[in-house]
Amino acid sequence: MPEAQPADVPVFVLCGGLGTRFREQTEFRPKPMIEIGGYPILWHILTTYARHGFKKFVLCSGYKSESIKAYFLDYSALNSDFTVKLGSRGDDSLTVHSVDHDQDWEVTVAFTGELTMTGGRIAMATSKYLGDAEHFAVTYGDGVTDADFSAEFAQHLAHDKLGTVLGVNPPSRFGELKLAGEEVTEFAEKPDLDDTWINGGYFFFRKGFADRLTQGDDSLVLEKEPLIQLARDGQLTMFKHKGFWQCMDTQRDWDGLNKLWQSGEAPWMKGPVSR
């Protein structure tokens, strides 16, 4: 059997949460639709995957899903010049002249419930849209990175484990002091935690992991029993990433990501594009 290619791997993106920690931005739209540089962070995430050859996306929507549906239904018009002829008898016509971001993507918007938890969303969406794919990816709709998804997927294929998670080194939230007695020998402002790894939120799974997810359990949290048990069973490996990674949980995070975009140095948009 030929080795799986990125274009064959569906990417399931969790887009349905309430975004309660970011209420100033999410009162009228879901968190994945908050814009960075004029484009929803969801667009940035899909574009990052596409740079590595991934083209199939399943958006697990919930809270204010109509915003996500409208964006992709009107994607060409929102990202291009167009001419519309308005007919007096309702026979309007639309001509799209050029699409600024012409993507070879297949996007499925799957409504997975208003209050469903992360594991329940993935269980519901994979039961409908995984199809014959032997591997699938999972991520959240609120973070960006310059991680090499091609390399992570290659590592995933190289072993027989059910899952691979992107591990990232977070900076400390606080400054660190090193002491000799009462003397401060080193003052570090929010140092990187080189020996500490956290869940970076970009996963690859074999189809067998979907079989472990309880169908119809809206309270199932992906990060609890499913992933905890996967690790205990020795079925989860980590792809280490020491580069850029940032989730968008607060206004400060959003401001920082927009500042990077405006500088023209957004790390998550660099590198070659796979086609």
N, C-alpha and C positions, 0 to 999 in steps of 0.2 A: 504494500500500500504506500503511495507517495506521501511524503511528509506534509503535514498541514502548513498552509501558507497564511500569512496575516489576513489577506483578503477573504479567506474562508471562515474567519473567526468572528462571531458576533460579539460586540461589546455592549454589555448591559450597564446603563448609566442610571444611578439612583437619583431621581429628580423629584421625588414626591413629598419630601419633608416640609414641616411647617416653618422652619427657619426662625424659631422663636428667639434665638440669641442675637438676631440681626433684624429685629422688628422694624427699625426705622427704614429698612430697604424692602422688607418682604410683606408689608401690609397689603400691597396691591399686586404683587407678582411673586412667583416662586423664586427661591434663591438662585437656581441655575440661570435665570433670565436677567439677573443683575448684570449690568454692562461694565465691561472694561474697555476703554477706548472706543466706545460706541457699539461694541458687539457683546452679546451675552457671554458670560463665562462658559456656558455650555458650548458655544461655538468655538471658543478657544480650546476646550478639552477635546472636542471632536477633531479639530484641525491638528492638534498635537498627535493624536492617534493616526490620522491620515498621513502624516509625514513619514510614518513607519509602515504604511501599506494597509492599515486597517480601514475598511470601508463600510462595514455593516454595523449599524447602531440600533439598539433597542432602548428607548427612553422610558424608564419606569416612572410614570408620572402619578401625581396625586393632587396635592394642594394646588389650586388654581391652574390645573392642567390645560385649560383653554388658552392660556398665554403661550405655552409651548406648542400646542397644536396650531395656533394661528401663525406663529413665526415660521414654522416649516411649511405650512400650506402656502404662505405668501413669500417663501424664501427668495425666489427669483425677482419678484417685484421690489422686495425690501433691499436687495443688493444689486440693483441695476437701474439704468435709465429705461423708461418704457413710454409707450404711447397708448392711450386708451381712446377708442371711438365710442361715444355715447349715443346709442340709438334711441330714437323716440319711441320705439315699440319694445324696448328692453333687449334689443339685439346688440349689446355692447361687445366690443372686441378689444383684446389686449395684445400688443406687440412688445416683446422684451428685446431691447436692442443689444445689450451686453450684460453679462453677469459679472460683477466685480470679483465675486468669490465663487467661481464655477467649480463645484465639487462633484466628484464621482462617488457620491455617497448613497447608501440605502438606509433611510431613517424610518424606523417604526416607533410610533408614539403609543405606548401601551398604558392604559389607565389601570393602576394597581391599588386604588383605594385612597381615600382621604387620610386615614389614620394608620394604615398598614406600616409595620416596622420593616427594617431593611431586609431581613431574611425572608419575610413573607412576600415582599415585592419581587425578590429574585426567584423565589419558588414559583410564584404565579406567572411571571414573564417567561422563565425558561420552559415551563410546561407548555406554553403556547408557541414560542418563537425560537427555541434552540434547534429544533428540527433534527437533521442528521449530523450536525456539527459534533465532532469529538472533543473539541476544546472551546472554551468561551472565556471572555474577559469580564471583569466587574470593576466599576469605579464609582466614585461619588461625583455629584454635579457641582462641587464647590471648591475645587483646588486645581492648581496647575503645577507642572514640573518640567524639567528638561531631561528627565530620565530617558534612557534608550529602551523603548518598549520592544524593539526588535531583539535586542540582546536579552531582555527579560524573558521574552517568549522562547528564544532559543534555549535558554537555561531550563525553562519549564519542559520543553520537549526532550531535553537530554536526560531527564530522570523519569521514574515511573510513579512519582508521587501524584496525589490528586490535586494539590494546589501549590501555587507560588505567590508570595506577597512581596511587594516592593517595600524594602526597609529603608528608612531615612534617618539621618542624624539631626535631631532638632537642636536649635540654639536654646540655651537655658533662658528661662523667663527673667532670671535675676542675675546680678553681678556675683562673681565668686571671689572670695578672699582666701588666700593660703597663708597659713600662720606658722611661725616658729616661736612657741611660747605665746607672748602677747604681741610680738612683732609681725606686722603684715609683710610678707616676703613677695607676694604677687597680688596684683589687683587686676581682675579680668572682667570687663563689662560684657555680660551675657555671652559667655564662651560657648563654643560648640561642644556638644556632649559626644566626643569621639567614640566612646565605648558603649553608648546607649543607642538602641535602635527602636524606632516606633513604627507602627503600621502607617505606611505612606498612602494606602487607599487605592492601589492599583494592583489587581489580582489577575492571575490566570488559573483556570480550573479545567480539569478533565470532566467529561460528561458525568462520571460517577459521583461527583460532588453534588450535582443537582438532585440525584436520587436520594441523597441524605436529607434534603430539605422537606419538611413536613408541609404537604399541600393543605391550603385552607386555614393555616394558622397565622392570622394577621399579627399576632403578638411576637412572632419569631424574629429575634434580633440576630443578624448575621454575625456580629462581632462577639456574641456570647456562645451559646451551646454549639452551633455548627463549627465555628473556627476554633474554639477551645478544644473540642473533641478531635478535630482534624489534627491539631498539633499534638495532642496526647497520643493519638494513634500513629504518630511518626509520618504523617502524610502531608506535611506542609514545609516547604523550603522558603528561604528568603533570598531575594535578589538585592544586593546592597547598592545603594545609591547615595553618593556623598555630594552630589551637585545641588542645583536649585530645586526647592519644593516649598510651596506655600498654600495653605488652605485659607479660605475667606470666611472667617467667623465673625469679624467685627468691622466696624466702620474704619478702624485704623488699618486693618488688613486690606480693605478695599481701596483706601487712599494710597497705600503703598504699591499695590498692583497697578493702579492707574498711573502712578508716577513712573514706574518702570516702563509701561507702555508708551507714555508720552516722551520718554527719553530716547525711544528707538532702540532700547537695549533689553527688551523683554526676553529673558533667557529661554522661556518655553517656546518661543517662536523662531529660534535659531536652528541651523542645521539643514541638511539636504532634505528634499521632499521625495518620498517614494511614490511612484505612479504605476 
